[in-house]
Amino acid sequence: MENPSDVRVASVLRSANRIAMVGLSSNPERPSYNVARYLMEHGYEVIPVNPNENEVLGALAFARLRDVPGHIDIVNVFRRNTALVGHAKDAIAAGAGTLWMQLGVASDEAAKLAIDAGLTVVQDRCIFVEHSRLVLHGARSA
């Protein structure tokens, strides 16, 4: 599956407010922690989704995506590839606009499910890197 154009990804990032991060850890050594901190510093509301956490970076954590109240713009997944189909189904059920699978995380099956349900899908890309490249520094390409 091919990722959306840079223009489309930049649009998704500019229009998003709430990002549910599946697999977000309170451990500052984990990449998810640093990505969440970066996103919060850039004005996003980050919602931790991890059954092993109560709170991350001052935000209340939820055990499952379906427990998160309100609209979710982006579901950002920091989980193994084998869990992605289930997370895609959860993102669809939650009414999310975008399913974003972090760098090293990809599943064409999960992507197809989400795309068929009308979600924008980005996979195997770091949301931190893409935000910095496309939103902060304004890279433009088709």
N, C-alpha and C positions, 0 to 999 in steps of 0.2 A: 504494500500500500504506500502510495506517495503522500507525503505531507503537504498541507496547503502552502500556497505561496507566502513569501515573506510579508507581502502587503496584507494578506488575510490574517496571518498570525499576529502582526502588529495591531490590526483592527480588533482582534479578540482581546489582546492584552490591554489595549486602551479603553475598551468598553467594559471590561470586567471590574467588579468591586469585591465579590466574595469568592474565595478559593477554598474549597475543602481539600485538605491534603491527607490522603489515605496513606497510612504508614508513617506519619510524622512522629518523630521521637523527641523526647525531652533531653536526650543526650547531646551536648554541644559538639561532640566528636562526629556525629552522624551528618551526612550531607543534607538530609531533610531538614534538620534544625537550622542550618545556615541558610538554606533556600527560603525557609519560612521567615526567618529574621529579615532577610533582604526584602522579601515581598511586603512585609509589614512596614519596613522603613520607607517603602515606596507607595504607601497609602492603601494597600489591599487589606481587607479583613480576611485573615487566615483562620480556618476552622480545622483544628486537629481531629483526625478520625483514626483512632487507634484504641482497641479495647484494653491495652496495657497502660494507658496514660489517663490521668485525671485532668491535667492542665499542662499546656506547653506554651512558653513565652507569654504567660498571663492569659491565655485563651482557654476556655473550657473545652475539654476534649470529649468526643462522642465515640461510643463503642462501634457504631455502624453508621454508614452514610445515611441510611433511612431515618436515623434518630436526629439528624441535623434539621432544625426548624428553618423555614424560609427558603427563598430562592438561592440556588448555587449557580454561579456563572461558569466556573471551571472546577472540574474534579481532577486534581493532580495526583497521580499515583506513584508511590514509592514502594512497590511490592514486586514479588517475583512474577515472571511471565506467566507461570501456571495459574496465578490467581486473577489474571486480567479479564477473562470472560465474565466472571462473577462481578467484578468491579464495573465492567461496562454495563451489565444489566442493572446494577445498583444506580449508576449515573443516569441511565435512561429513566428508571423508576422515579428518581429524585427530580427529574425535569431539568437537569443541567444542560447548559448550552454547549459545553466543550468537555471532551475527555482528553486529558493530557497525560501521556505516559513518559516518565522521566528518561533521561539518558540511560541507555542500556536496557530499557524496558519497552517491549513491543509485542504485539500479537495481532496478526492480520484478522484472525477470527473475532477478537474483541473490537477491533477497528471497524470491521464490516457491520457488526451488530449495531454499534453506535452510529455509524454513518447512515445505515438504513433507517434508524430512528430519528434522523435529522440533526444529530450532534456534529459539531466540528471535531475532528480528531487530529491530534498531534502525537506522534510517537517517536521514541528514541531521541528526544531533544530535552535539554535542561531549560526549564522555564526561567531560571535566573539568567542564564547566558542569553537566551532569546530576548528577554526583556531588556537587558543591557544593550544588546546589539541593535534591536529594532526600535525600541521606544526611547531609551536614553540617548543613543547615538544616531538614531534615525536612518539606519541602512534601508535602502529601498531596492527591491528587485521583484520581478514577476514570479 
